């Protein structure tokens, strides 16, 4: 994926998200899926160890939350 997006630090001289867009979030309660009313932002960033992380951030509070609670969502290249 690095070849597709390039190195974020090379492009801008600082850390930036490779991709980001406004997005909501859903949660499962029993057998029903419900919308989380908070405004959010989905983004992909590359950490210092070159892993790509898929993240969701509450745009109001600025708090980054795990997409899947208890698990870090890491993107791995498929060959």
PyMOL commands that set and color helices and strands:
alter all, ss='L'
color gray80, all
select helices_A, chain A and resi 2-5+8-12
alter helices_A, ss='H'
color red, helices_A
select strands_A, chain A and resi 19-22+25-29+32-36+40-46+52-58+64-65+74-75
alter strands_A, ss='S'
color yellow, strands_A
deselect
rebuild
show_as cartoon
